[in-house]
Each structure stands twice: as structure tokens, then as C-alpha cells.
Amino acid sequence: MKFGIFGGARVGRADTLHDSGAYEAFIDYIIAAEKVGFEGMFLVEHHFTGQGQLSASLNLLSYIAAKTTRIRLGTGVVVLPWHNPVLLAEQVATLDVLSGGRVDLGIGRGYRKEEFAQFCIPLTEAQDRFEECFSLMLKCWQSDERFSYHSKLWNYESIVVEPAPVQRPHPPIWMAGGSPGGIGFISSKNYNLMLDQLATVQQVKERVGLYLDGLDKIGQKRDTTRCVVARSVTIVKTDAERKKALERRKETFKRIGAIAVHGTPGAAAQPVSQADPDLATDDSALMGTPQEIVDQIGALAEAGVGYILITMPTLTPASMQQFSEEILPHVKNLGPAFDAPRVAAAA
């Protein structure tokens, strides 16, 4: 079982949080994760929410690259429609060079209305812009000679993109997916799959199976570590801590739903999970005593999961130390209990 980090440094206004301190604490947290054997990290990219979410993931990853030696540096995700594809190809390749080939490039088309509106990009163009940006980035990395490119959005004449990434022909590509069609596309292109932090264990099992079946169809190994699932982790020791954690999770559901639909945390919440509103049947978080969390990770292993990205309420070396001492020794040698069932068999 592999473990990684999902999320990013949270910052705030000068009157509430010291931004530099927030970044320093997060970097210390990542260094602690590397020391205990975590595989990698996937940092978010979001804008304009007022919630202190990370906006410049590649900048932060460049700094972390200099502070670490082994942990892989991932984006979860870079929203391609907002970026110039040639500049982005150069930035990603430079990070790959500086880190010695440790980049995992998670990409997506985006979904938050407010972000698209403020970047003056129609949300209706998201898919077309995503596809063109990604195609041009691949061309940048795979072309050893000068080339020209002309379209409605981009015009380049006789360019060569430098530097070339260390990982050839390009860093591993990760895409978020949840629907059968989306997962089928990702596996058919031999890209890696990112699953969200709100899906139930049963949904995760079905989606992992779909992905691995798709790899089968193109003659690739059914490698469960090519599919990551994000999970919130909260270790509790008392009933009072458990109650507080559940209340925090309810608020998280509301906040994610509101931001996803409207772009601002004050808007009316929308359903974001199939879990009951009171979380009575919610098993999409790793929450409880250390033993309970060990059992929950075991259930994910039974569902075919080989790589878990964790996000914790307190992103500190102390919280990472607690996870590494009380949970990690009991789960790090776990592997998927099966080669992930065929979807037909699971049905």
C-alpha cells in the first residue's frame, strides 16, 4: 500500500493568518511525510474562494523539490483551460528537471463557475480548451525540432520548447474520473486515474474495477497503484473528539458543495455525495481510533486500492508523526486482496 498527500497549504488574510507561516508549516509537513516513506503528493489549484486554497501549485512544488529528495511532486490538478499550453509545458518540464524526474502531472478541465467567469473563459469552452491545451503540450514535449501550430486559440511559428522533461516522453499523466465513460477514456489512453475523497468504498471498488478492466483491454498490467483515491483522515481518542470530527465533516460537505456549484462558500449547499445528510452511512473518510482507521484502510485494500492520498485537518509534522506511529506500521504492507475484480463479476 502506497500513501501520499492531497491538498495544499492553506493561507488567509493578513488579519487572520500569516501566509508565509502557513506555507512553512505545510512544507515541514511534506518533509515529515517523506521521512516516513510517503510516495508523493498531489497539490490542488483553485482561485477566488476566500478559503485560502492553493492557487500556484507549480511554484510551491518547485520550492518543495529543493527541500526533498525522493517524494514525487504531483498536481491534483492543473486546470488546463486557464493556461497557455506552451508556457505550461515549459514550466512542467523545468520542474521535472529541477526535481530529477519526480513530477506526476495531474490535469483536468475544471468545474467551478466562478473561476471560469473571473478568468473570462466560458465554461462551455472548457472541454475544447482542455483537449487543445493537452494536445499542444504533448507536441511540445515530443518534438525535438522546431514546429508551427495554428488554431483559433493559439498561433506559434517555428518554436522549440525547452527544456525537455527528464521523464520521457513526458511526466506520468493523471486524470480525475468518476463516471464509466470518463474512466474508460482514461484507461484507454493508458493514463493514471485519480478518484475523489467523497466516493463510498463500494463506489471506489466499482471504479477501480472499471479502470483495471480498461487497462486489460489495451494490454497493460492491472496495476492498482496507478489509481489513487483521496481520503480525509481524522484520528480520535474520545467520544467528544469523534463528535467534533463529525461536525467538521458535515461542514466540509456543505462547503465543498457550495464552492463547487457557486464558487463562494456562503452559497446554498448542494449534494456532493450519496452519503446520508447525517453521515450515518458515510464511509468515505478515514475517521476513528487508530484501530478503526487501520480497519478502514483494510476495507479499501479489499476494494482494490493500492495508493491512498490523505488529507488531515491539521497539516503539521506532529499529525504526520501520529499517523506514522499509530497507523502506518499496521497497513504499509497491505496490498489489494485481489487483482481487482472484473466489473461483470462485481455486478
VENHU-V807495 format. One record per residue. N is the residue number from 1. RES is the residue in one letter. OMEGA is omega in radians with two decimals (NA if undefined). BURIAL is + if it has 9 or more other ideal C-beta (glycine too) atoms within 8 Angstrom, else -. Layout:
# VENHU-V807495
N_RES_OMEGA_BURIAL / N_RES_OMEGA_BURIAL
This chain:
# VENHU-V807495
1_M_3.08_+ / 2_K_3.10_- / 3_F_3.10_+ / 4_G_-3.11_+ / 5_I_3.04_+ / 6_F_3.08_+ / 7_G_-3.12_- / 8_G_3.10_+ / 9_A_3.07_+ / 10_R_-3.13_+ / 11_V_-3.13_- / 12_G_3.12_- / 13_R_-3.08_- / 14_A_-3.11_- / 15_D_-3.13_- / 16_T_-3.12_- / 17_L_3.00_+ / 18_H_-3.03_- / 19_D_-3.11_+ / 20_S_3.11_- / 21_G_3.12_- / 22_A_3.11_+ / 23_Y_3.14_+ / 24_E_3.14_- / 25_A_3.14_+ / 26_F_3.12_+ / 27_I_3.07_+ / 28_D_3.11_+ / 29_Y_3.12_+ / 30_I_3.10_+ / 31_I_3.09_+ / 32_A_3.12_+ / 33_A_3.10_+ / 34_E_-3.10_+ / 35_K_-3.11_- / 36_V_2.99_+ / 37_G_3.11_- / 38_F_-3.06_+ / 39_E_-3.04_+ / 40_G_3.11_+ / 41_M_3.04_+ / 42_F_-3.06_+ / 43_L_-3.10_+ / 44_V_2.96_+ / 45_E_3.08_+ / 46_H_-3.04_+ / 47_H_2.87_+ / 48_F_-3.07_- / 49_T_-3.04_+ / 50_G_-3.13_- / 51_Q_3.07_- / 52_G_-3.13_- / 53_Q_-3.10_+ / 54_L_-3.12_+ / 55_S_-3.04_- / 56_A_-3.02_- / 57_S_-3.11_+ / 58_L_3.08_+ / 59_N_-3.13_- / 60_L_3.13_+ / 61_L_3.10_+ / 62_S_3.12_+ / 63_Y_3.14_+ / 64_I_3.11_+ / 65_A_-3.13_+ / 66_A_-3.10_- / 67_K_-3.07_- / 68_T_-3.12_+ / 69_T_-2.99_- / 70_R_-3.00_- / 71_I_-3.11_+ / 72_R_-2.96_+ / 73_L_-3.03_+ / 74_G_3.03_+ / 75_T_-3.05_+ / 76_G_0.20_+ / 77_V_2.90_+ / 78_V_-3.12_+ / 79_V_-2.97_+ / 80_L_-3.09_+ / 81_P_-3.10_+ / 82_W_-2.95_- / 83_H_2.94_+ / 84_N_-3.01_- / 85_P_-3.13_+ / 86_V_3.08_+ / 87_L_3.14_- / 88_L_3.10_+ / 89_A_3.11_+ / 90_E_-3.10_+ / 91_Q_3.14_+ / 92_V_3.13_+ / 93_A_3.11_+ / 94_T_3.08_+ / 95_L_3.13_+ / 96_D_3.10_+ / 97_V_-3.10_+ / 98_L_-3.08_+ / 99_S_-3.11_+ / 100_G_3.07_- / 101_G_-3.10_+ / 102_R_-3.05_+ / 103_V_2.91_+ / 104_D_-3.01_+ / 105_L_3.02_+ / 106_G_-3.08_+ / 107_I_3.11_+ / 108_G_-3.12_+ / 109_R_-3.13_+ / 110_G_-3.09_+ / 111_Y_-3.08_- / 112_R_-3.05_+ / 113_K_-3.07_+ / 114_E_-3.13_+ / 115_E_3.12_+ / 116_F_-3.12_+ / 117_A_-3.10_+ / 118_Q_3.05_- / 119_F_3.09_- / 120_C_3.12_- / 121_I_3.12_+ / 122_P_3.12_- / 123_L_3.13_- / 124_T_3.14_- / 125_E_-3.00_+ / 126_A_-3.07_+ / 127_Q_-3.13_- / 128_D_3.13_- / 129_R_3.10_+ / 130_F_-3.07_+ / 131_E_-3.13_- / 132_E_3.12_+ / 133_C_-3.12_+ / 134_F_3.14_+ / 135_S_-3.13_- / 136_L_3.08_+ / 137_M_3.11_+ / 138_L_3.12_+ / 139_K_3.11_+ / 140_C_-3.07_+ / 141_W_-3.02_+ / 142_Q_-3.11_- / 143_S_3.11_+ / 144_D_-3.13_- / 145_E_3.12_- / 146_R_3.10_- / 147_F_3.08_+ / 148_S_-3.12_- / 149_Y_-3.12_+ / 150_H_3.10_- / 151_S_3.10_- / 152_K_-3.06_- / 153_L_-2.97_- / 154_W_3.08_+ / 155_N_3.11_- / 156_Y_-3.10_+ / 157_E_3.04_- / 158_S_3.13_- / 159_I_2.95_+ / 160_V_-3.03_- / 161_V_-3.10_+ / 162_E_-0.02_- / 163_P_2.98_- / 164_A_3.10_- / 165_P_3.09_+ / 166_V_3.13_- / 167_Q_-3.06_+ / 168_R_0.06_- / 169_P_3.12_- / 170_H_3.08_+ / 171_P_3.09_+ / 172_P_-3.12_- / 173_I_3.08_+ / 174_W_3.10_+ / 175_M_3.07_+ / 176_A_3.13_+ / 177_G_3.12_+ / 178_G_-3.14_+ / 179_S_3.09_- / 180_P_3.14_- / 181_G_3.13_- / 182_G_3.13_+ / 183_I_3.11_+ / 184_G_3.11_+ / 185_F_-3.09_+ / 186_I_-3.13_+ / 187_S_-3.12_+ / 188_S_3.11_+ / 189_K_3.13_- / 190_N_3.02_- / 191_Y_3.14_+ / 192_N_-3.00_+ / 193_L_3.04_+ / 194_M_3.10_+ / 195_L_-2.99_+ / 196_D_-3.07_+ / 197_Q_-3.09_+ / 198_L_-3.13_+ / 199_A_3.08_+ / 200_T_3.13_+ / 201_V_3.13_+ / 202_Q_3.09_- / 203_Q_3.10_+ / 204_V_3.14_+ / 205_K_-3.13_+ / 206_E_-3.09_+ / 207_R_3.06_+ / 208_V_3.12_+ / 209_G_3.10_+ / 210_L_-3.12_+ / 211_Y_-3.12_+ / 212_L_3.04_+ / 213_D_3.11_+ / 214_G_3.06_+ / 215_L_3.08_+ / 216_D_-3.04_+ / 217_K_-3.14_- / 218_I_3.05_+ / 219_G_3.13_- / 220_Q_3.12_- / 221_K_3.09_- / 222_R_-3.04_+ / 223_D_-3.08_+ / 224_T_3.12_+ / 225_T_3.06_- / 226_R_3.12_+ / 227_C_-3.11_+ / 228_V_3.05_+ / 229_V_3.14_+ / 230_A_-3.14_+ / 231_R_3.00_+ / 232_S_-3.12_+ / 233_V_3.04_+ / 234_T_3.12_+ / 235_I_3.13_+ / 236_V_3.14_+ / 237_K_-3.09_- / 238_T_3.09_- / 239_D_3.13_- / 240_A_3.11_- / 241_E_3.13_+ / 242_R_3.13_+ / 243_K_3.13_- / 244_K_-3.14_- / 245_A_3.12_+ / 246_L_3.11_+ / 247_E_3.12_- / 248_R_-3.13_+ / 249_R_3.07_+ / 250_K_3.14_+ / 251_E_3.10_- / 252_T_3.11_+ / 253_F_-3.11_+ / 254_K_-3.09_+ / 255_R_3.14_+ / 256_I_3.14_+ / 257_G_-3.11_+ / 258_A_-3.12_+ / 259_I_-3.11_+ / 260_A_-3.05_+ / 261_V_-2.99_+ / 262_H_3.12_+ / 263_G_3.13_+ / 264_T_-3.05_+ / 265_P_-3.11_+ / 266_G_-3.08_- / 267_A_3.14_+ / 268_A_-3.11_- / 269_A_3.07_+ / 270_Q_3.11_- / 271_P_3.13_- / 272_V_-3.10_- / 273_S_3.05_+ / 274_Q_3.11_- / 275_A_3.10_+ / 276_D_-3.14_- / 277_P_-3.14_- / 278_D_3.11_- / 279_L_-3.08_+ / 280_A_-3.13_- / 281_T_-3.10_- / 282_D_3.07_+ / 283_D_-3.08_+ / 284_S_3.07_+ / 285_A_2.99_+ / 286_L_-3.01_+ / 287_M_3.10_+ / 288_G_3.06_+ / 289_T_3.09_- / 290_P_-3.14_+ / 291_Q_3.10_- / 292_E_3.14_+ / 293_I_3.05_+ / 294_V_3.13_+ / 295_D_3.14_- / 296_Q_3.07_+ / 297_I_3.06_+ / 298_G_3.11_+ / 299_A_3.09_+ / 300_L_3.07_+ / 301_A_3.09_+ / 302_E_3.13_+ / 303_A_3.09_+ / 304_G_-3.09_+ / 305_V_3.10_+ / 306_G_-3.08_+ / 307_Y_-3.12_+ / 308_I_3.01_+ / 309_L_-3.10_+ / 310_I_2.97_+ / 311_T_-3.04_+ / 312_M_3.12_+ / 313_P_-3.14_- / 314_T_-3.09_- / 315_L_-3.10_+ / 316_T_3.04_+ / 317_P_-3.14_+ / 318_A_3.12_- / 319_S_3.07_+ / 320_M_3.10_+ / 321_Q_3.11_+ / 322_Q_3.12_+ / 323_F_-3.08_+ / 324_S_-3.11_+ / 325_E_-2.98_- / 326_E_-3.07_- / 327_I_-3.01_+ / 328_L_-3.13_+ / 329_P_-3.07_- / 330_H_-3.06_- / 331_V_-3.01_+ / 332_K_3.13_+ / 333_N_3.07_- / 334_L_2.97_- / 335_G_3.08_- / 336_P_-3.05_+ / 337_A_3.12_- / 338_F_3.13_- / 339_D_-3.07_- / 340_A_-3.01_+ / 341_P_2.97_+ / 342_R_-3.08_- / 343_V_-3.14_+ / 344_A_3.13_- / 345_A_-3.12_- / 346_A_-3.12_+ / 347_A_NA_-
